Amino acid sequence: MGIQIAPSILSADFARLADEAAAVPNADWLHVDVMDNHFVPNLTLGLPIVESLAKAAAQPLDCHLMIEDPDRWAPGYVEAGASSVTFHAEACRAPIRTAREIRAKGARASMALKPATPIEPYEDLLPELDMILIMTVEPGFGGQKFLDVCLPKIRRTRALLDKHGLDLWIQIDGGVSAETIERCAEAGADVFVAGSAVYNADDPNQMVENLRTLAQNAG
């Protein structure tokens, strides 16, 4: 499937989101962090912004819902234009139903796990998903330091996918940079969310390519 880089607009200039999307034309996805100030202690953006950004951006949108009651809200993000929608295992009451609704509307279904949430209880759920997002920081804020303690979970997740012959992506989100991406790729990740590393770079698009090269060489 190849390495994919998804710049997070959480680190972009919210007043210039269309321009910030255009600044990374080589990105495979745009990662959109939706936070409700309940599931996580931060408030970002919601459906109207996603709908507008989907019309303005050339890249497909990868919406990460850090919200309560994603069972109710997730399908609406597909309708707003998201190509991939991620809900948190810790917040979702009916993950199979929600994943199937996301897929039925034409998007990829993904489930996210906080750093302390193990993958093993969700082994039977994996065939219902297109991607697993392993958080490598606590969700809620950008710019946090990468948690190396999550690397064994990436390896265990890759082993589970191989065990069942499943063709899912493993996405990593949190503290991804030129200093950390190789460790994640070696552990088995193939989709990388990078916020500060990309949008704080002098040339964001070149940083996308630098990260891709590092991951490809390490994987």
VMD Tcl script that draws the C-alpha trace (Angstrom):
set ca {
  {0.00 0.00 0.00}
  {2.97 2.29 0.48}
  {3.79 5.03 2.95}
  {1.26 7.85 3.29}
  {1.75 11.26 4.90}
  {-1.19 13.18 6.33}
  {-0.39 16.73 7.50}
  {-2.58 17.78 10.41}
  {-4.30 21.12 9.95}
  {-4.43 21.41 13.75}
  {-0.99 22.99 13.33}
  {-2.02 25.13 10.34}
  {-3.30 28.70 10.30}
  {-7.07 28.34 10.81}
  {-7.65 31.70 9.12}
  {-6.06 30.37 5.91}
  {-7.07 26.73 5.74}
  {-7.49 26.61 1.97}
  {-4.03 28.14 1.49}
  {-2.55 25.77 4.07}
  {-4.02 22.80 2.21}
  {-2.54 24.11 -1.03}
  {0.88 24.41 0.66}
  {1.22 20.59 0.84}
  {0.20 19.33 -2.62}
  {2.27 16.15 -2.18}
  {0.34 15.10 0.93}
  {-1.71 11.92 0.58}
  {-4.39 13.15 3.01}
  {-5.26 16.18 5.07}
  {-5.79 15.15 8.67}
  {-8.61 17.06 10.36}
  {-8.79 16.92 14.16}
  {-12.35 17.38 15.39}
  {-12.47 18.06 19.15}
  {-15.53 18.83 21.27}
  {-14.06 19.96 24.63}
  {-15.71 16.93 26.26}
  {-13.89 13.79 25.13}
  {-10.69 15.87 25.06}
  {-9.99 19.22 26.78}
  {-9.84 21.24 23.59}
  {-12.29 22.67 21.06}
  {-11.37 22.87 17.40}
  {-13.72 22.64 14.43}
  {-16.74 20.72 13.23}
  {-19.00 19.87 10.34}
  {-19.29 23.29 8.63}
  {-15.51 23.72 8.41}
  {-15.03 20.17 7.14}
  {-17.67 20.75 4.48}
  {-15.95 23.94 3.32}
  {-12.47 22.43 3.41}
  {-13.60 19.39 1.42}
  {-14.61 21.74 -1.40}
  {-11.38 23.75 -1.26}
  {-8.73 21.06 -0.76}
  {-7.31 18.84 -3.49}
  {-6.39 16.11 -0.99}
  {-8.94 13.75 0.56}
  {-9.87 14.56 4.15}
  {-9.05 12.20 7.00}
  {-11.30 13.24 9.91}
  {-10.25 12.19 13.40}
  {-13.22 12.53 15.75}
  {-12.04 13.20 19.29}
  {-15.60 13.64 20.45}
  {-18.27 12.08 22.60}
  {-21.05 10.09 20.91}
  {-19.24 9.43 17.60}
  {-21.94 6.85 16.81}
  {-24.29 9.79 16.24}
  {-21.91 12.18 14.50}
  {-19.54 10.07 12.39}
  {-21.85 9.48 9.39}
  {-22.37 13.23 9.06}
  {-18.67 13.75 8.44}
  {-18.83 11.45 5.44}
  {-21.77 13.49 4.15}
  {-19.70 16.65 4.72}
  {-17.00 15.31 2.41}
  {-14.57 13.25 4.51}
  {-12.97 10.31 2.72}
  {-11.92 8.65 5.98}
  {-13.54 8.96 9.41}
  {-11.91 7.83 12.65}
  {-13.82 7.29 15.89}
  {-12.30 6.53 19.27}
  {-12.77 3.09 20.78}
  {-13.06 4.72 24.20}
  {-16.02 6.88 23.11}
  {-17.91 4.61 20.71}
  {-20.83 2.55 22.05}
  {-21.48 0.56 18.87}
  {-18.21 0.43 16.91}
  {-19.28 -2.24 14.43}
  {-22.48 -0.44 13.53}
  {-20.68 2.89 13.29}
  {-17.91 1.46 11.11}
  {-20.47 -0.12 8.80}
  {-22.41 3.16 8.52}
  {-19.22 5.03 7.61}
  {-18.36 2.44 4.96}
  {-21.92 2.32 3.63}
  {-21.73 6.05 2.97}
  {-18.56 5.57 0.93}
  {-15.71 6.45 3.30}
  {-12.99 4.45 5.02}
  {-13.76 3.50 8.62}
  {-11.02 3.83 11.21}
  {-10.83 3.28 14.95}
  {-8.43 5.18 17.22}
  {-6.85 4.00 20.45}
  {-5.42 6.24 23.16}
  {-1.87 5.38 24.29}
  {-3.06 3.29 27.24}
  {-5.80 1.42 25.33}
  {-4.67 -2.06 24.22}
  {-5.39 -3.41 20.75}
  {-6.11 -6.99 21.80}
  {-9.74 -6.55 22.99}
  {-10.62 -5.30 19.49}
  {-9.06 -8.16 17.53}
  {-12.43 -9.50 16.38}
  {-13.45 -6.02 15.19}
  {-10.54 -5.56 12.78}
  {-12.28 -6.97 9.66}
  {-14.89 -4.18 10.02}
  {-12.24 -1.48 9.65}
  {-10.00 0.02 6.99}
  {-7.50 1.59 9.38}
  {-6.36 1.55 13.01}
  {-5.09 4.83 14.47}
  {-2.64 4.38 17.32}
  {-2.23 7.60 19.24}
  {1.38 8.25 20.18}
  {0.44 11.17 22.44}
  {-2.61 11.77 24.59}
  {-5.29 13.20 22.28}
  {-6.26 16.84 22.60}
  {-3.33 19.06 21.70}
  {-0.71 19.34 19.00}
  {3.00 19.73 19.59}
  {3.34 17.00 22.22}
  {6.37 14.76 22.65}
  {6.23 11.34 21.00}
  {5.58 8.44 23.41}
  {8.00 5.59 22.70}
  {5.93 3.40 25.01}
  {3.44 3.04 22.13}
  {5.91 1.31 19.78}
  {5.23 -2.22 21.12}
  {1.52 -1.70 20.50}
  {2.23 -0.80 16.87}
  {4.18 -4.05 16.53}
  {1.41 -6.09 18.19}
  {-1.18 -4.48 15.91}
  {0.84 -5.33 12.81}
  {1.22 -8.91 14.08}
  {-2.56 -9.22 14.55}
  {-3.21 -7.95 11.02}
  {-0.68 -10.41 9.61}
  {-2.18 -13.23 11.68}
  {-5.60 -12.68 10.12}
  {-4.34 -11.71 6.67}
  {-6.01 -8.28 6.91}
  {-5.08 -5.39 4.63}
  {-5.59 -2.52 7.07}
  {-3.52 0.63 7.40}
  {-1.86 1.43 10.71}
  {-1.89 5.18 11.28}
  {0.24 7.01 13.84}
  {-0.69 10.39 15.27}
  {1.29 12.40 17.79}
  {4.82 13.71 17.85}
  {5.62 12.40 14.36}
  {8.72 14.12 13.01}
  {11.97 13.43 11.19}
  {13.34 12.23 14.55}
  {10.54 9.71 15.29}
  {8.98 8.53 12.02}
  {11.58 5.84 11.31}
  {10.86 4.05 14.60}
  {7.16 3.96 13.76}
  {7.75 2.66 10.25}
  {10.07 -0.05 11.55}
  {7.33 -1.09 14.01}
  {4.80 -1.50 11.19}
  {3.01 1.81 10.69}
  {2.32 3.05 7.17}
  {0.17 6.20 7.54}
  {1.70 9.12 9.42}
  {-0.03 12.21 10.77}
  {2.38 15.12 11.18}
  {1.26 18.55 12.31}
  {3.96 20.74 13.81}
  {6.72 18.98 11.88}
  {5.08 19.93 8.59}
  {3.47 23.30 9.20}
  {6.33 24.71 11.28}
  {8.84 23.82 8.56}
  {10.23 26.46 6.22}
  {8.92 24.39 3.28}
  {5.94 22.28 4.40}
  {5.67 20.39 1.12}
  {9.36 19.47 1.16}
  {8.94 18.23 4.74}
  {6.14 15.92 3.53}
  {8.59 14.39 1.08}
  {11.38 14.21 3.66}
  {9.11 12.32 6.07}
  {7.95 9.98 3.30}
  {11.53 9.15 2.34}
  {12.55 8.47 5.94}
  {9.58 6.15 6.47}
  {10.11 4.32 3.17}
  {13.76 3.70 3.95}
  {12.97 2.45 7.45}
  {9.92 0.28 6.76}
}
mol new
graphics top color blue
foreach p $ca { graphics top sphere $p radius 0.5 }
foreach p [lrange $ca 0 end-1] q [lrange $ca 1 end] { graphics top cylinder $p $q radius 0.2 }
display resetview
